[in-house]
């Protein structure tokens, strides 16, 4: 009765939706996807650093390969309208190229809801036996034609929202060759962007602490899971490779 989320089409790895506020009549186009970073293995010779790999303490995409890549292939989407509870939901199914495991995104709309609930079921991250590389998987929401002027907001330990500007710091001159990781912030409860053209705001509220960033206008990403095969040399002395009894990633 308050809002709707309509699946419209698939654009490569992105599932496209139209989100409509039925009270104001305003509609926006949004994309959802799972993507991954290729982690540094510690041998790519970052200048001015100790050249450690991405690991338990350090998120560090590989030099020369810092952009996100599609993590999964779209399989299909199903829509359910449960008559007993009134909940309407889309269920998106994805698979990976290595072992065709299913990854699931569930979009819930409860009766009279003014928010949309997303549930991401990300199974264990597979590791190729040939390239022996880990992966750092992020969940992405992208709003089309959204002008937030490289500005976003994150909570401060679950309290007031702090203004963040891409590639800037308020108290010193900022330079970096690690654009993705240096713009990541701890997200305890919320990350938000605001469209300067119409004052529309997108807020993602998570149910556990994660890292997140806005690396381009209209696009919020949150780190969902990481599986790494190298130690970042920060004291744990083991790589971030958590597996179950069968040796599969958790």
C-alpha positions in Angstrom: 0.0 0.0 0.0 3.0 2.3 0.5 5.6 1.2 -2.0 6.4 -1.4 -4.7 9.5 -3.0 -6.1 9.0 -4.3 -9.6 11.6 -6.5 -11.4 12.0 -5.2 -15.0 14.9 -6.9 -16.7 18.5 -8.3 -16.5 21.5 -6.3 -17.6 24.4 -8.7 -17.6 25.1 -9.3 -13.8 22.7 -6.6 -12.7 19.1 -7.2 -11.8 17.1 -4.1 -12.6 14.1 -2.9 -10.5 11.7 0.0 -10.4 11.0 1.2 -6.9 7.9 3.3 -6.5 6.7 5.4 -3.5 3.0 5.0 -3.9 2.3 8.0 -1.6 4.3 10.5 -3.6 4.1 8.7 -6.9 7.9 9.0 -7.4 9.6 6.1 -9.2 13.3 5.3 -9.3 15.3 2.7 -11.2 17.7 0.6 -9.2 20.1 -2.2 -9.9 21.3 -5.0 -7.6 24.3 -7.3 -8.1 27.0 -9.3 -6.4 30.6 -8.4 -7.3 34.1 -9.3 -6.2 37.5 -7.7 -5.8 40.7 -9.5 -6.8 42.8 -9.4 -3.6 46.5 -8.4 -3.6 48.8 -11.4 -2.9 51.6 -9.2 -1.6 53.8 -9.3 -4.7 52.5 -6.4 -6.8 55.0 -3.8 -5.5 52.8 -1.0 -4.2 55.1 2.0 -3.9 55.8 3.4 -0.4 54.3 0.4 1.4 55.6 -2.8 3.0 53.8 -4.7 0.1 51.7 -6.9 2.4 48.8 -8.9 0.8 45.1 -8.5 1.5 44.3 -10.4 4.7 42.4 -10.5 7.9 43.2 -6.9 8.9 43.8 -5.3 5.5 41.4 -5.0 2.5 43.7 -4.4 -0.5 42.7 -5.1 -4.1 45.4 -6.1 -6.5 47.4 -3.3 -8.1 46.3 -2.8 -11.7 43.1 -4.7 -11.0 41.2 -2.6 -8.5 37.8 -2.5 -10.1 35.0 -4.9 -9.0 34.2 -7.7 -11.3 30.9 -9.7 -11.6 30.9 -12.5 -9.0 27.9 -14.6 -10.2 25.8 -15.4 -13.2 22.0 -14.7 -13.1 19.9 -17.8 -13.2 16.3 -16.7 -12.7 13.9 -14.7 -10.5 10.7 -15.9 -8.9 8.0 -13.8 -7.2 5.7 -15.0 -4.4 2.6 -13.5 -2.8 1.9 -15.3 0.5 -1.8 -15.0 1.2 -1.5 -16.0 4.9 1.0 -13.3 5.9 0.6 -10.7 3.1 4.3 -10.7 2.4 5.3 -10.3 -1.2 8.9 -11.3 -2.2 11.2 -11.6 -5.2 13.8 -14.4 -5.0 16.8 -14.0 -7.3 19.0 -17.0 -8.0 22.6 -16.7 -9.1 25.4 -19.3 -9.7 29.2 -19.0 -9.9 31.3 -20.3 -12.8 33.4 -22.7 -10.7 31.0 -25.1 -9.2 27.5 -23.7 -9.9 26.6 -23.2 -6.3 23.4 -21.1 -5.8 23.5 -17.6 -4.3 20.2 -16.1 -3.4 18.9 -12.6 -2.9 15.4 -12.3 -1.3 13.5 -9.0 -1.4 10.7 -8.8 1.2 7.7 -6.5 1.1 5.6 -6.7 4.2 2.1 -5.3 4.5 2.1 -1.5 5.0 5.9 -1.5 4.9 7.7 1.8 4.1 11.1 0.0 3.7 12.3 -2.9 1.6 14.1 -5.8 3.3 16.9 -7.6 1.5 18.3 -10.9 2.6 21.5 -12.1 0.9 22.3 -15.8 1.2 25.9 -16.0 0.1 27.2 -19.5 0.2 30.9 -20.3 0.7 33.3 -18.5 -1.6 34.9 -21.0 -4.0 38.7 -20.9 -4.7 40.0 -22.0 -8.1 42.7 -24.7 -7.9 44.3 -23.1 -11.0 44.8 -19.5 -10.1 44.7 -20.1 -6.3 43.2 -16.6 -5.6 40.8 -15.6 -2.9 37.9 -13.3 -3.4 36.3 -10.3 -1.5 32.6 -10.2 -2.3 30.4 -7.1 -2.1 26.7 -6.5 -2.3 25.8 -3.6 -4.6 22.8 -1.3 -4.9 22.9 1.2 -7.7 20.4 4.1 -8.3 20.2 5.3 -11.9 20.7 9.0 -12.6 21.6 9.7 -9.0 23.7 12.8 -8.3 25.2 12.6 -4.8 28.3 14.6 -5.8 30.8 12.0 -4.4 29.3 12.5 -0.9 27.8 9.9 1.4 27.1 9.4 5.1 27.9 6.6 7.5 27.0 6.2 11.2 29.6 6.8 13.9 29.4 3.7 16.1 25.6 3.5 15.6 25.2 7.2 16.6 25.1 10.4 14.5 25.8 10.2 10.7 29.2 11.4 9.5 29.7 13.1 6.2 32.2 11.4 3.9 33.5 12.7 0.6 35.2 10.3 -1.9 39.0 10.7 -2.0 39.0 13.5 0.6 39.8 13.9 4.3 38.7 17.0 6.3 42.0 17.5 8.2 44.9 16.6 5.8 45.8 16.4 2.1 44.8 13.0 0.8 46.8 11.0 -1.7 46.5 7.2 -2.3 46.9 4.5 -4.9 44.4 2.3 -3.1 41.2 4.0 -4.1 38.7 1.3 -3.1 40.0 0.3 0.4 40.9 3.9 1.4 37.3 5.0 0.9 35.8 2.1 3.0 34.3 2.9 6.4 32.9 0.8 9.2 29.1 0.5 8.8 27.5 -0.4 12.2 24.0 0.6 11.3 23.6 2.7 8.2 25.1 4.2 5.1 23.3 6.8 3.0 23.4 8.9 -0.2 21.3 11.9 -1.1 20.4 13.1 -4.6 21.2 16.8 -4.8 18.9 17.3 -7.8 15.7 16.3 -6.0 16.7 15.7 -2.3 15.8 12.0 -2.6 17.8 9.7 -0.2 18.8 6.0 -0.3 19.7 4.5 3.1 20.9 1.0 3.6 20.6 -0.3 7.2 22.5 -3.5 7.9 21.8 -6.0 10.7 25.5 -6.5 11.6 28.8 -4.5 11.4 30.3 -4.5 7.9 32.6 -2.4 5.8 31.0 -0.2 3.1 31.6 2.6 0.6 30.2 4.8 -2.1 32.9 4.7 -4.9 30.7 6.3 -7.6 27.6 8.3 -7.6 24.4 6.4 -6.8 26.2 3.2 -5.9 26.3 1.8 -2.3 28.4 -1.3 -1.7 28.8 -3.4 1.5 31.4 -6.1 2.0 29.6 -9.4 2.5 32.3 -12.0 2.8 36.0 -12.5 2.2 38.2 -15.6 1.6 41.9 -15.0 1.3 44.9 -17.3 0.8 47.7 -15.0 2.1 48.5 -13.6 5.5 48.7 -9.8 5.8 51.5 -10.1 8.4 49.6 -8.3 11.2 50.0 -10.8 14.0 47.5 -13.6 13.4 49.9 -15.5 11.3 47.3 -17.3 9.3 45.3 -16.4 6.2 41.6 -15.6 6.2 40.5 -18.9 4.8 37.6 -20.1 7.0 36.2 -23.5 5.8 33.7 -26.1 7.0 34.3 -29.8 7.8 34.3 -30.5 4.0 36.9 -27.9 3.3 34.4 -25.6 1.6 34.4 -21.8 2.4 31.9 -20.8 5.1 
